[in-house]
Every structure is written in structure tokens, then in C-alpha cells.
């Protein structure tokens, strides 16, 4: 088994929590996964896993090492794609990641537009909460992230921005005598950026209303339309609901909030990734512009 295969076995074990699940994801035998972990531990001279009931868990050394393993694997895949893309950008590979709202409402139009002009480029997409997409970029597991404000230290890697307005919406029946302090607020999953923004908004209003957590953007919007509560959401993402009247904007102090989308790449973006970035900036109908550029009329 190659070093890369051993590292991948360790990463899958860390993600799944069991040898059986890791083997299933890698489509290998359980003994192959166990042998790979044992070989890595022997090479390092420290144990990487401990028994934990019927399963296994990473040791502190294993936890530290698996972070490097992710980056090594990500860099290796990135290096292969960059070399091939440099030779022929029109037949390269682009690995994208997007937060849920962007993945559902922005990325499809981007990919369709880009694919029409560059049909030979292979595109892959991961849709995940904010707390997951930025580590993917840090670990070189993706080439480009589309999300809200990037973490500190990544501002220089922002390639394009797109306006995004957050508003509070709810069913029409919530509008009469609306009070944000007595309404039930529908929240996204814990790692969601918009959930953090909602909690900051409530703290600024100094209110502690009833809350209900749902697992996705779609679930939150559907629950609001069904009359279960109100929610903070991208206006662009609920445009059809607003136009049909199934949801209405509700007046809440401090809103609307302007939280632009950001397209953030690796510092050494591949030639194929640069094709996509140029496509975003060249097609006005997609709504993107260079960081710091004034919005077009």
C-alpha cells in the first residue's frame, strides 16, 4: 500500500470513527485499513489509535498527525490538477466548495454558465456549512470556496465578491403587530454562518425569543412558509417566495444586513481555477465583481 493510501486510510478512520466504515468508504477490506494504520504507526514510532469499546479512536498523536495527512493529500491532488491544468487549462479540474445557501442558489447558475463556455473542464462541488468549507480550503482539499466573509488571514485570497442582503422573513400572518421578541426564530445548523449572524442580531436587540433549530436552508425556509416562525435569510434566496406572497419581509431593527458573497481561492490558483474566476468577473449577469470595485448600475 502506498504512503498516500495509508494516509487516506487514517483520514477516513478519523472521519468515520471505525475501521469498518473507513473500509467501506475506501472500498477495501478492514484488514487493509488496519494494516495501513499499523504501518504508519510503526513508521512514526508512536501509536495513532486506541481501542474504544468495539471501535477505535485517535490518540493525541493521531489527532495531530491526521491534520497533516489531510493537507498532504489535498496538496498532492492539487499538485496533480495544477500540473495538468497548466498544460491544458480547458481540460483541467476544479474542486469547489460552497456554503449551503450559495450551493443551492448561486452555484448552479455559475456552473451552467461556465460549462457552456468551457465544457472540457471537470468540476466537483462540496456543499457544507461555513465551519466545514474553510478547513477544506486550508487543507487544500478544494480550489475555490464560495461563502460569506472569510476568516481572518484569507482576505488577500478573495478573487470576487457578489452582493447579498439578509432580511427577516415570515408568513404573511406574522406581519400584523409583529414583535421580534415574541416570535419564534428559526435557526440553521450550529456551524452555519447565518446562524451566527442571527444570534448576533438577537444579542444586539437584547431579546431572547423562542428558537427552533432546523438542519438546512431549505428546511428553515419551508418551516417559515408553513407558519412555524420567522428567520434571517438571504433575500435573493427567497425571491420566489416573496414574489408569490408565501413569505413577507418583516421589519427588524438592524436589518437589512449586507453580507456579500466571496469567492476565495488558493494563493497559487491553478490555470483552470483562474478560468473560472475570469468567467465570474466577465459575465455581468452572474453579479460578481472584483474586491473593492464599485457596484455596477
N, C-alpha and C positions, 0 to 999 in steps of 0.2 A: 504494500500500500504506500502510495507517495506521501510526502510530507503534507501537501495540500489536502489530500483525502483524510489524513489523520486530524488535521486542524478542523476540517469541516465536520468530522465526527464529534469533536469536542464542542464546537459551536452548536450543533444540533442537539447534543445532550443537554447543554446549558439551557437551550430554548424550550425543549420539551420536558425535561426533568426525568426522563427514563431512557434506558438503553433500548427498550422495545420500540418506543415512539421514534427515537432517533434513527433506528434501523429502518423503520417503515418509511420515514421521510427520505432517507438516502437510498432506499431500495437495495439494501444489503442485509446480511444476516446479523443477528445480535452479537454473535461471536466476533464478527468483523469489527463492530463498533468497540466492543470490549478490548480487543487486541490493539486497536488504534490508540485508545486511551492509555493502555498499559505501555505501549511503545513510546508515547510522548512522555509519560511519567518517568520511564527509565532513562530517556534521553536527557530530561531536565534534572533528574536526581531528586525529585520531590513528588509526593502524592498529589494527584489532581482531583480525585474523587474519594468520597467516603460512602460507606453503606448508610442508608437512611430508611430503616424498615425494610420493605420489599424493593425499594428503589435505591437511587444514589443521589448524592448532592455534591456540588463542587466544594473543595476545600478553599480556604482563603487564597492559597497559591493558585488554585484552579480558576477562581473568580478573577484574579488579577491577569492571569495568562490568557483567558478567553477573550478579554478585551483586545489584546494584541492580535490574537488569532483572527478576530473579525476584521481588523484593519489590514492584516496581511492578505487575507483572502480577497477583501474588497479592492486593495491596491493591485493585486495580481490580475483580477478580472478587468479592472480599469486600464491597466497597462496593455493588456491584450487588445481591448477595444480601441484604445488610443492609437496603438501602432497600426491596426488595420484601418481605422478611420482616417489616419493621416495619409495612408496610401491611397484610399478611395473613400472620401467623406460621404459620398452618395450611397455607399453600401456599408456604412458603419453601424454601430449600436449605440442607442441612448437609453440609459436607465433613469426613469423619472420616479419621483415620489411626490405626493400631494396630500395635504390635509383633506378631511372628508368633504367639506363643503366645496373646496376647489376641485377635488376629484370628481364630484358629481355634476358641477355646474360650469366649470371653466375648461377642464382638461379635454373633454370630448370634442369641443369646437376647435381647440388648439391642434389636437392630433389629426382630426379630419382635414383641417386646412393644410397642415404640414405634410401629411401623407399625399395629398393631391399634387403637391409640387416636388416632393422627394420620396417617391414610392419605394426606393431601394433601401432606405434606412430602416433598420429593425428597432422597434420601440417597445419598451417594457414599462409598466406602471405599477407602483405600490401605493395604495391609499391607506392612510393610517392617521391616528391623532397626532397633534403637534409634538407631543412628548416622544413620539417614535420616529418622525421623519428627520428631525435634525441629527440624532445619532446616526441615522443611515448615511447622511452626508459626511459626518465626521469620520465614520468608519470606511468611507469610500465605497459604500455599497450601492450608491446611486450617483448619477452625474449632475442632476438638476432637481431642485426642490421648489415646489410652488406652495407657498404658505403665507401666513401673516408675518408680523415683524420677526426677523431672525434674531437669534441670541446674540449677546454681545460678542464682538470679535469677528462676526461674519458680514458686517455692513459693507466692507470693501469687496465682497464677492457677489453683491446684488447686481444682477445684469439688467433687470427690467422691473418696472412697477406698474400696477393697474389699480385704478380707484376701486374702493369697496366701502360701502356705507352700511353701518349697523343700526337697525331700528328695532323697537319693541313692537311686536305684533300679537294679535289675539283674535278670537272670533268676534264678529260684529256685536254679539250680545254683551261683550265685555266693555264696550265703549261708553254706554251711559253711566255717569257717575263713577268713572274709572278711578281707582286708587291703587297705585303700585304697592302700597304697604299691605293691602288686604287680599291682593290677587295671589294665585298660586303660580310660581315661576317654574317653568320647565327648563331643566338644565341638561347639557350634554355630558358625555363621559368625563371622568376626573382629569384625564390628560389633555382635554380639549382646550385650545387657546380661547375660544369664545366663552367657555365656562368661566375661565379665569377673569375674562373681561366683565362678564355678568356679575361675578362676586365682587369685583372692584366697584362696579356701578352701584350695587346694593349697599356696600360699605360707605360709599360717598353720600348716598341718600340717607344713611343712618337708619335703615329699616331692616327687619328680619322677617320677611314674609315666608309663608309656606312654600316648600320646594319639592319638586319631583324630578328625579334623575332618569333619563332615558338613554338608550345606547347609541344613538346616531342622529345625524342631522335630519334624515327623513322621518324618524320616529318622533322627534321633537315637533317638527312642522305638522305632521299628521295629528298629533295629540292636541296642538293648539287649534287646528281647524275643527277638531271634534269637540272643542269646548272644555278641555281639561285644564287649560291655563294659558299663560302668556309666555313669550320668550324673546330673547335678544337674538337677532339673526341678520344675515346679510340681506339687504333689500333686494339686490339683484337675484338672490337665490329663491326668493318667494314672489317674484314679479308676477307670475301667472296667478298665484293665489290672491294677490292684491287686486289684480285686474278683474278676476272673476267675482271678487267680493267675499270669498270664503275666509279671508283674513283681512284685518284692517290695521293700520298703524295706530299706535296708542301714544299719547303724549307723556313722556317721562323726562323729568329734568336731567340734563346732561346728555340727552340724545337728540338728534342722531350723532353717532360716533363715526369718525372717518379713520378706517383701519385698512390701508392699501394692501393689496396682494404683492408679494415679492417673488421673483424668480431668481434663485440663488444657485450658483454652480460651484464646482471645484475651482481652485485657484488656477490650475492648468487645465482649462476646459478642452476636451477633445475637439477635433475638427468637425465631427458630426454634431456635437453639442452646440458648437458655435453656429452651425447652420440653423439650428432650431432657435437660438437666441436672435439671430438676424431676422428670421422669419417673424418672430413675435413683434419685433420693432418695426418691420417694414409693412406689416398689414394692419392698417388703422382700424379695421373692423373688429380686430381682436381686442383693442383697447389698451395695449401696453405702450409704455414709453420708457426712455432712459431715466435712470435715477437722477433727480434734480431738474429734469426738464419740465417746463410748464405744461399743464394740460392743454390739449388742442381744443379748439372751439367745436 
